[in-house]
Amino acid sequence: MDLDINRIHFTSYCWALGTTSFRMKKFNYMIEKQLELIDDFFKLPENKDKKWEGNTELQIRYYDYLKDKKFITGDAARKDKDARQKTSGLVDLGLITSNRRLTDVGQKLVEISKSGIYKIKNDNFFGIDRDSYIYMLQLLKYTTENNIKPFVVLIKILNDLDYITNEEFIFILPLVTSKEVASDVVDNIKKLRAGFFNINDIIIDLIWKMDNYQAGFEYFLHHEPTEETFMLINMNRKSPEKYEVQYADLYKRLVEVYVEENNESIIKLYRAIQNLSGKPRIYWKNLIFGRATERQITNKPLCYLKENKLSTLKDEYGIKKYIYEMIHLYKWKSTLKDYFDLNRRYFKLSDIIIFQDGKVTLSLLAKEYFKYCIDDYFKQSFNQSENFDKMVSIEKILGSSTPDMDYVYTDVAAYFDEEYIEPNEIQNYVENERLKKFNHIIDEKFDNEHLLKILQWFENRTDSSLNSYITDNADVPTMFEYILGIIWYKLSGRRGNILDFMNLSLDADLLPKTHAGGGEADIVYKYEETSAYPAHELLLEATLADDSNQRRMEFEPVSRHLMRNLMQTNNLNNYAVLVSTNIHPSVISDFRSRANSEQTLDNVSYFDGIKILPIDTRVLKNFITSSKKYKDIYKLFNEAYLSNITLRNGWYEKEIIEKSRK
């Protein structure tokens, strides 16, 4: 056989953003916080002039610095390697240099983070947070080593198809590595949805188009299925002698069971599958045995052996071709599955990509904007970007592809059935659209039954359940505030714009995200005058601090926030409520004392008592189960505030807990 064996080698078939070692929860927070820390680290005299690359001592020192600042926990076996991995994603995003110093882009993010001001109305056309806009610009420039711009690929595909499913996002999108493949993929997805073939067919088709896989199969056809053969044709760059030799036994057992119909080999086939490593083992197990256990297979092997294409193949070519396809199909799918979470986290940084209801879509304004430029920009995007580490405008990034905004504004107006909308008014229309979407999310995800369960998770600090059900891009205190906002919105009959009332950053899916920067974390709910209460504002403060920490952390801020609000609005009907999973007695005592004592912030404005009421999550649950309306809650709070019952006589239990049940 005249075959150049050098053709059989691994060649990249997909892209991924960043590296799997940079996969983190609370992604926004972790990026921003580490940018601040790395900036501070290199400002230290002993680090200021040091080079990063090849400097093991400096890298170890940085790891220890992160640990000292409580950014990381535990002890890495190789601190220098861990330090490199922790920062690699920041280099990939153009936020720091390879020498680990902040770029212009990184500096801007730190500036925003330290200011705590993430949202400024009409700051950008897309209506996204200031940091998200920077991430969006970076992602438009982000280019892999193979000159692929994944974010541009995604926008291009979404523009062509309107949406892609989660499965298409995972298994097909990252396979777009050229203009030609992009066109094929769009056509194939249309055929997929029409039922002509499935995801596996698309992947297998792409496998056979690659020369190295053609060469691998040609070699396989003319050689015995030995361990050495599979070490070569499986094209594993990392330890093939460890991970690929098992496929020789798998091949042998597959032929024995399906071709030779040797039933005694069924359990041997099961064990051969179990000897495989990683996710391919799961795919093979599902293909051959479904969900059957080893005991079931041992007792009734034929009952649990699934029908397979192999049993219809008798010639060596067909057998080898099918097994070869399945080996590489499952390897590809395993790799693509591994990259899914990382790709999603990076794309979500932009806040224009929506992952919801099993689909991936563009936000409204992004869709209207990019439809006028993405085709042209995509065609010329297969090269490394200039100014990747510089703050440049979107117009400079897109160059000649930049859309005419008059067309964009016209289409946005048409979407809202308007002839024309002033550019500075577009955000108001979009906010109304977001509020409708938020109400849909509440109906689908946060009904009363789920809210009661979620409050229980907060009380028990079942953080894994909270991360799984709400989001893993926010810390637990941020999620607590988010849920409190939703509960209060429902108690208030969904009046007002809760998205304005909550001083939270929400992603494109309207889920909370945690930032490194501060800013006041109050929920300021604004009520218009009714027959039940005067016009007023309610400051909702959420805390998970307990014991003595609760008094130290919340007593002064809550009082200060309320007094500042009273000074700004000149409305003495405004009041505050502190909500926690457990209210410490000292906090109840302190806030109760504020009702009748003179208060001031500046020795200019004085208040003869301020109204602050503490409640715990038991009260919230009572409000939910008793179907309380805000007018009832306002009356309850007002009566509790004016009550003459003392603390020692059970003010909190009698005025708050007991009445919340009625």
C-alpha positions in Angstrom: 0.0 0.0 0.0 1.4 3.4 -1.1 0.2 5.6 1.8 2.0 8.6 3.3 1.7 7.8 7.0 2.5 11.4 7.8 -1.0 12.3 6.6 -2.4 10.6 9.7 -2.1 13.2 12.4 -4.4 15.3 14.5 -5.7 18.4 12.8 -8.0 20.9 14.6 -11.6 20.5 13.5 -13.3 23.0 15.8 -12.7 26.2 17.7 -13.2 27.0 21.4 -12.9 30.3 23.2 -10.2 30.5 25.8 -9.0 27.4 27.5 -10.8 24.8 29.7 -8.5 25.8 32.6 -10.2 29.2 32.6 -13.7 27.8 33.1 -15.1 29.5 36.2 -18.4 30.3 37.9 -19.2 34.0 38.5 -17.4 34.7 35.3 -17.8 38.5 35.2 -16.8 38.8 38.8 -13.8 36.5 38.5 -12.5 38.4 35.4 -12.9 41.9 37.0 -11.6 40.9 40.4 -8.5 39.3 38.9 -7.8 42.3 36.7 -7.8 44.4 39.9 -5.6 42.0 41.7 -3.1 41.5 38.9 -2.9 45.3 38.5 -2.2 45.7 42.2 0.3 42.8 42.2 2.5 44.4 39.6 2.4 47.8 41.4 4.3 46.2 44.3 7.9 47.3 44.2 9.3 43.7 44.1 7.1 42.8 41.1 7.0 46.1 39.1 9.9 45.4 36.7 9.7 41.6 36.6 9.0 39.6 33.4 6.3 37.0 33.6 7.3 34.5 30.9 9.6 31.8 32.2 9.7 33.4 35.7 8.6 30.5 37.9 9.4 32.4 41.1 7.1 35.3 40.0 4.3 33.0 39.0 4.4 31.2 42.3 4.4 34.6 44.1 1.3 35.6 42.1 -0.4 32.4 43.1 0.3 33.0 46.7 -0.9 36.6 46.3 -4.2 35.4 45.0 -4.6 33.0 47.9 -3.7 35.7 50.4 -6.4 37.9 48.9 -8.8 35.0 49.2 -9.4 34.9 45.4 -8.5 31.2 45.4 -8.4 28.4 48.0 -6.5 25.1 48.4 -3.0 24.3 47.5 -2.1 23.7 43.9 0.5 21.0 43.2 2.3 23.3 40.8 1.6 26.9 41.8 3.4 28.4 38.7 1.2 26.3 36.3 -1.9 27.2 38.2 -1.0 30.9 38.0 -0.5 30.7 34.3 -3.8 28.9 33.8 -5.6 31.4 36.0 -4.5 34.3 33.8 -4.4 32.7 30.4 -8.1 33.5 29.7 -7.4 37.2 30.3 -4.6 37.1 27.7 -7.0 35.4 25.3 -9.5 38.2 25.7 -6.9 40.9 25.2 -7.4 42.2 28.8 -3.7 41.6 29.8 -0.5 41.2 27.8 1.5 37.9 27.6 3.6 39.7 30.3 0.5 39.9 32.5 0.2 43.7 32.5 -3.2 45.3 31.9 -3.9 46.4 28.3 -5.9 49.5 27.5 -9.0 47.3 27.5 -8.2 45.8 30.8 -7.6 49.2 32.3 -11.0 50.4 31.1 -12.7 47.4 32.7 -11.0 48.0 36.0 -12.1 51.7 35.8 -15.7 50.6 35.4 -15.4 48.0 38.1 -14.0 50.4 40.7 -16.6 53.0 39.8 -19.5 50.5 40.4 -21.3 52.3 37.5 -22.2 49.6 35.0 -25.2 51.0 33.3 -25.6 54.4 31.8 -28.7 55.0 29.7 -27.9 55.4 26.0 -24.2 54.6 26.6 -24.3 52.4 23.6 -26.8 51.5 20.9 -27.3 47.9 22.2 -28.5 49.0 25.6 -26.1 46.7 27.4 -23.9 47.4 30.5 -20.7 49.3 29.9 -18.5 46.3 30.7 -20.6 44.1 28.5 -20.2 46.5 25.6 -16.4 46.2 26.0 -16.6 42.4 26.0 -18.8 42.6 22.9 -16.1 44.7 21.1 -13.4 42.3 22.2 -15.3 39.3 21.0 -15.8 40.9 17.6 -12.0 41.1 17.4 -11.2 37.8 19.1 -9.5 35.4 16.6 -8.2 31.9 17.1 -4.8 30.6 16.0 -6.5 29.3 12.9 -7.9 32.8 12.0 -11.5 32.0 13.0 -13.6 34.7 14.8 -16.1 32.5 16.8 -18.3 35.4 17.8 -18.6 36.6 14.2 -19.4 33.0 13.1 -22.2 32.8 15.7 -23.7 36.1 14.7 -23.5 35.1 11.0 -25.3 31.8 11.7 -27.9 33.5 13.8 -28.5 36.1 11.2 -29.0 33.4 8.6 -31.2 31.1 10.7 -32.8 33.5 13.2 -31.9 31.0 16.0 -30.0 27.8 16.7 -30.9 25.1 19.2 -28.7 24.3 22.1 -27.7 21.0 20.4 -26.8 22.9 17.2 -24.8 25.4 19.3 -22.9 22.6 21.0 -22.2 20.2 18.1 -22.3 22.2 14.9 -21.5 25.8 15.4 -17.8 25.2 16.6 -17.2 23.2 13.4 -17.5 26.3 11.2 -13.9 26.8 10.4 -14.1 28.5 7.0 -16.5 30.4 4.7 -17.3 27.3 2.8 -18.1 25.2 5.9 -20.4 28.1 7.2 -22.5 27.9 4.0 -22.7 24.1 4.2 -23.6 24.2 7.9 -26.5 26.6 7.3 -27.9 24.4 4.6 -27.4 21.3 6.7 -29.1 22.8 9.7 -32.1 23.6 7.5 -32.2 20.0 6.3 -31.7 18.8 9.8 -34.8 20.7 10.9 -36.7 19.3 7.9 -35.9 15.8 9.1 -33.6 14.7 6.3 -30.8 13.7 8.7 -29.5 14.2 12.2 -26.6 15.9 14.1 -24.4 12.8 13.8 -24.8 12.8 10.0 -23.6 16.4 9.8 -20.5 15.6 11.9 -19.7 12.4 10.1 -19.9 14.3 6.8 -17.4 16.8 8.0 -15.1 14.0 9.3 -14.9 12.4 5.9 -14.0 15.8 4.2 -10.8 16.0 6.2 -7.7 14.4 4.6 -6.2 13.1 7.8 -9.4 11.0 8.5 -9.4 9.7 5.0 -5.8 8.7 5.4 -6.5 7.1 8.8 -9.3 5.0 7.4 -7.2 3.9 4.4 -4.5 2.8 6.8 -7.1 1.0 8.9 -8.5 -0.9 5.9 -5.1 -2.4 5.1 -3.9 -3.2 8.6 -4.9 -5.6 11.4 -7.0 -3.9 14.2 -4.2 -4.1 16.7 -3.4 -1.7 19.6 -0.7 -0.1 17.4 -3.2 0.5 14.6 -5.6 2.3 16.9 -2.9 4.3 18.5 -2.2 5.7 15.1 -5.6 6.1 13.5 -7.3 7.5 16.6 -4.9 10.5 16.3 -4.7 11.2 20.0 -2.0 13.8 20.8 -1.9 13.0 24.5 -0.8 9.5 25.6 -2.3 7.3 22.9 -0.7 4.3 24.6 -2.8 5.0 27.6 -6.2 6.0 26.0 -6.4 4.3 22.6 -5.1 0.8 23.0 -8.5 -0.2 24.5 -10.2 0.2 21.1 -8.5 -2.9 19.8 -10.4 -5.0 22.4 -13.6 -3.0 21.7 -13.3 -3.7 17.9 -12.7 -7.4 18.6 -15.8 -7.7 20.9 -18.0 -5.7 18.5 -17.2 -8.1 15.7 -17.7 -11.1 17.9 -21.1 -10.0 19.1 -22.7 -8.3 16.0 -21.0 -10.1 13.1 -20.1 -13.5 14.4 -23.2 -13.5 16.7 -21.3 -14.9 19.7 -23.6 -14.2 22.6 -21.0 -15.2 25.2 -19.0 -12.1 24.2 -21.8 -9.7 25.1 -20.6 -9.2 28.7 -17.0 -8.9 27.4 -18.2 -6.2 25.0 -19.7 -4.3 28.0 -16.4 -4.5 29.9 -14.5 -3.4 26.8 -16.7 -0.3 26.7 -16.2 0.3 30.4 -12.4 0.3 29.8 -12.7 3.3 27.5 -11.9 6.7 28.9 -13.9 9.9 29.1 -17.2 10.7 27.5 -16.8 8.3 24.5 -17.4 5.5 27.0 -20.9 7.0 27.7 -21.7 7.3 24.0 -20.6 3.7 23.3 -22.6 2.4 26.3 -25.7 4.1 25.1 -25.3 2.9 21.6 -24.8 -0.8 22.6 -26.7 -1.2 25.9 -28.7 1.9 26.6 -29.2 2.4 30.3 -28.8 -1.3 31.3 -26.6 -2.1 34.3 -23.8 -4.6 34.4 -26.0 -6.9 36.5 -28.9 -6.8 34.0 -26.5 -7.4 31.1 -24.9 -10.3 33.0 -28.2 -12.0 33.8 -29.9 -11.4 30.4 -27.3 -10.3 27.9 -29.5 -10.7 24.8 -32.4 -8.7 26.3 -30.3 -5.6 26.8 -28.2 -5.7 23.6 -29.5 -3.0 21.3 -30.0 -3.5 17.6 -27.1 -2.0 15.7 -26.1 -1.4 12.1 -23.1 -3.7 12.6 -25.4 -6.8 12.6 -26.3 -6.0 9.0 -22.7 -5.6 7.8 -20.8 -8.7 6.7 -17.9 -7.3 4.7 -14.7 -6.0 6.3 -14.9 -2.6 4.6 -18.4 -1.9 5.9 -17.5 -3.1 9.4 -14.3 -1.1 9.7 -16.0 2.0 8.1 -18.8 2.0 10.7 -16.6 1.4 13.7 -14.1 4.0 12.5 -16.9 6.5 12.0 -18.3 5.9 15.5 -14.9 6.1 17.2 -14.3 9.6 15.7 -17.9 10.7 15.9 -17.8 10.1 19.7 -14.4 11.7 20.1 -15.6 14.8 18.3 -18.9 15.0 20.3 -17.0 14.5 23.5 -14.6 17.4 22.7 -17.5 19.6 21.5 -19.4 18.9 24.7 -16.4 19.8 26.8 -16.1 23.2 25.0 -19.8 24.0 25.3 -19.8 25.6 28.8 -16.7 27.7 28.0 -18.0 28.9 24.7 -21.3 29.9 26.3 -19.7 31.8 29.2 -17.5 33.8 26.8 -20.4 34.6 24.5 -22.7 35.6 27.4 -20.2 38.3 28.4 -21.4 40.4 25.5 -25.0 40.4 26.8 -26.4 40.3 23.3 -26.6 36.5 23.0 -29.7 34.9 24.6 -29.8 31.3 25.8 -33.4 30.5 26.6 -36.0 27.8 26.0 -33.5 25.5 24.4 -32.5 28.1 21.8 -29.8 30.6 21.1 -30.8 34.0 19.7 -29.6 37.5 19.3 -31.0 40.3 21.4 -33.4 42.6 19.5 -31.1 45.5 18.9 -28.1 43.3 18.0 -30.3 41.4 15.5 -31.4 44.7 13.8 -27.8 46.1 13.8 -25.8 43.1 12.6 -28.2 42.0 9.8 -26.8 45.0 7.8 -23.1 44.2 8.3 -22.4 40.7 9.4 -22.3 39.0 6.0 -19.7 41.4 4.7 -17.7 41.5 7.9 -17.8 37.7 8.1 -16.2 37.3 4.6 -13.2 39.5 5.5 -12.9 38.3 9.1 -10.6 35.3 8.5 -7.4 37.1 9.7 -5.9 38.3 12.9 -7.4 41.5 14.2 -5.6 44.8 14.6 -5.9 46.7 17.9 -7.0 43.6 19.8 -5.6 45.0 23.0 -6.8 48.6 22.3 -10.0 50.4 23.0 -11.4 51.1 19.6 -14.9 51.9 18.4 -17.2 49.4 16.8 -17.1 51.4 13.6 -13.3 51.0 13.5 -13.6 47.2 14.1 -16.2 46.8 11.4 -14.6 49.2 9.0 -16.3 49.4 5.6 -18.9 46.9 6.9 -20.3 49.4 9.4 -24.1 49.7 8.9 -25.9 52.9 8.0 -27.7 53.6 11.3 -30.7 55.2 9.5 -31.6 51.8 8.1 -31.1 50.2 11.6 -33.3 52.9 13.3 -36.0 52.4 10.6 -36.1 48.6 11.2 -36.2 49.0 15.0 -39.1 51.4 14.6 -40.9 49.0 12.3 -40.5 46.2 14.9 -42.4 48.3 17.4 -45.0 49.3 14.7 -43.8 52.9 14.7 -42.9 55.0 11.7 -40.0 56.6 13.5 -38.5 56.5 17.0 -36.0 59.1 18.2 -32.6 57.3 18.7 -32.5 58.3 22.4 -36.0 56.9 22.9 -35.2 53.4 21.6 -34.0 52.2 24.9 -37.4 52.9 26.5 -39.1 50.7 23.9 -36.5 48.0 24.5 -36.9 48.2 28.3 -40.7 47.6 27.9 -39.9 44.6 25.8 -37.4 43.3 28.4 -40.1 43.7 31.1 -42.5 41.6 29.2 -39.8 39.0 28.8 -39.0 39.2 32.5 -42.6 38.6 33.4 -42.6 35.5 31.1 -39.5 34.2 33.0 -41.3 34.8 36.3 -44.3 32.8 35.1 -42.2 30.0 33.7 -39.5 29.7 36.4 -40.4 31.6 39.5 -44.0 30.6 40.4 -44.9 30.6 44.1 -44.1 27.0 44.6 -40.6 27.4 43.2 -40.1 30.6 45.2 -40.9 28.9 48.4 -38.4 26.1 47.6 -35.7 28.7 46.6 -36.2 30.5 49.9 -35.6 27.2 51.7 -32.4 26.7 49.7 -31.2 30.2 50.9 -32.1 29.3 54.5 -30.2 26.0 54.3 -27.5 27.5 52.1 -28.0 24.8 49.5 -25.8 26.8 47.1 -25.5 24.1 44.5 -29.2 24.0 44.0 -29.3 27.8 43.7 -26.5 27.8 41.2 -28.2 25.1 39.2 -31.7 26.6 39.2 -30.9 30.3 38.9 -27.4 30.9 37.6 -23.8 30.2 38.3 -22.7 33.6 37.1 -23.8 35.3 40.4 -22.9 34.8 44.0 -25.5 33.7 46.5 -26.1 37.2 48.0 -26.7 38.6 44.5 -29.2 35.8 43.8 -30.9 36.5 47.1 -31.5 40.1 46.1 -32.7 39.0 42.7 -35.2 36.6 44.2 -36.3 39.2 46.8 -37.0 41.6 43.9 -39.1 39.0 42.1 -41.1 38.2 45.2 -41.8 41.9 46.0 -42.8 42.5 42.4 -45.4 39.8 42.6 -46.6 41.0 46.1 -47.0 44.4 44.5 -49.2 43.2 41.8 -46.4 43.5 39.2 -46.8 47.3 39.3 -43.9 49.4 38.0 -40.7 48.5 36.3 -38.9 46.0 38.6 -35.9 46.0 36.2 -35.4 49.7 37.1 -36.1 49.2 40.8 -33.5 46.5 41.1 -30.0 47.9 41.2 -28.6 44.7 39.7 -26.8 43.8 36.5 -28.7 41.3 34.5 -27.4 39.3 31.6 -29.2 38.9 28.2 -31.3 36.1 29.7 -32.3 38.5 32.5 -30.5 36.5 35.1 -28.3 38.2 37.7 -24.6 38.5 37.5 -22.1 39.5 40.2 -19.5 42.3 39.6 -16.3 43.0 41.5 -17.3 46.7 41.8 -19.6 48.0 44.5 -22.5 50.3 44.0 -25.5 50.3 46.2 -27.3 47.0 46.3 -30.7 48.3 47.3 -34.0 47.6 45.6 -35.8 50.9 45.5 -39.5 50.2 44.9 -41.5 53.2 43.9 -45.2 53.3 44.7 -47.8 55.8 43.4 -50.5 57.1 45.7 -53.5 54.9 46.3 -56.4 54.9 48.8 -54.4 52.4 50.9 -51.1 54.4 51.1 -49.4 57.6 50.1 -46.9 57.9 47.3 -43.6 56.6 48.6 -40.4 54.6 48.0 -39.5 51.4 49.7 -35.8 50.5 50.1 -35.4 46.8 50.2 -32.1 45.6 51.6 -31.1 42.0 51.3 -28.4 40.3 53.5 -27.3 36.8 54.3 -25.0 37.9 57.1 -25.9 36.4 60.4 -25.1 36.6 64.1 -23.1 39.6 65.2 -21.8 40.2 61.6 -25.3 41.2 60.6 -25.4 44.2 63.0 -22.0 45.3 62.0 -22.5 45.0 58.3 -26.1 46.2 57.9 -27.0 48.6 60.7 -25.1 51.6 59.4 -25.5 51.1 55.6 -29.3 50.6 55.8 -29.8 53.7 58.0 -27.5 55.7 55.7 -29.2 54.6 52.5 -32.6 55.5 53.9 -31.6 58.9 55.3 -29.9 59.8 52.0 -33.1 58.8 50.2 -35.2 61.0 52.5 -32.9 63.9 51.9 -33.0 63.5 48.1 -36.7 62.9 47.8 -38.0 65.0 50.7 -40.7 62.4 51.2 -40.9 61.3 54.8 -43.3 58.4 53.8 -40.3 56.5 52.5 -39.0 53.6 54.6 -36.7 50.6 54.5 -37.0 46.9 55.1 -34.0 44.6 55.8 -34.6 41.0 54.7 -32.5 38.1 55.8 -32.8 34.4 56.3 -32.4 35.0 60.0 -32.7 38.4 61.8 -30.4 38.8 64.7 -32.0 40.2 67.9 -29.5 43.0 68.1 -30.5 44.2 64.6 -34.2 44.2 65.6 -33.3 46.2 68.7 -31.1 48.8 66.8 -33.7 49.4 64.0 -36.5 49.6 66.5 -34.6 52.3 68.4 -34.3 54.4 65.3 -38.1 54.9 65.2 -38.0 57.4 68.1 -34.5 58.9 68.1 -33.2 61.9 66.2 -31.1 61.1 63.2 -28.7 63.0 60.9 -26.0 62.4 58.3 -24.6 65.8 57.9 -25.7 68.0 60.9 -27.9 69.9 58.4 -30.9 67.6 57.8 -32.5 66.0 60.9 -35.1 63.3 61.2 -37.3 62.6 64.2 -37.0 58.9 63.8 -36.7 56.8 60.6 -38.8 53.8 59.6 -36.7 50.6 59.2 -38.3 47.2 59.6 -36.4 43.9 59.8 -38.0 40.7 58.5 -36.7 37.2 57.8 -37.6 34.7 55.1 -40.3 33.1 57.3 -42.2 36.4 56.8 -41.7 36.3 53.0 -43.0 32.7 52.9 -46.0 33.7 55.0 -46.7 36.6 52.6 -46.6 34.2 49.6 -48.7 31.4 51.2 -51.3 33.8 52.5 -51.5 35.6 49.2 -50.7 39.0 50.8 -51.0 42.1 48.6 -48.8 45.1 49.1 -51.6 47.2 50.6 -51.9 44.6 53.3 -48.2 44.5 53.9 -47.9 48.3 54.0 -50.6 48.3 56.7 -48.9 45.6 58.7 -45.5 47.4 58.5 -47.1 50.7 59.5 -48.9 49.2 62.5 -45.7 47.4 63.6 -43.8 50.7 63.3 -46.3 52.6 65.4 -46.9 49.7 67.9 -46.3 50.3 71.6 -45.4 46.6 72.2 -41.8 46.4 73.6 -39.1 44.1 72.4 -39.2 42.1 75.6 -42.9 41.6 75.2 -42.4 40.1 71.8 -42.8 43.0 69.3 -41.2 41.1 66.4 -43.1 37.8 67.0 -46.5 39.5 67.6 -46.3 42.4 65.1 -44.4 40.8 62.3 -44.3 37.0 62.4 -47.9 36.4 63.6 -49.6 39.1 61.5 -47.7 37.9 58.4 -49.6 34.6 58.7 -53.1 36.1 58.7 
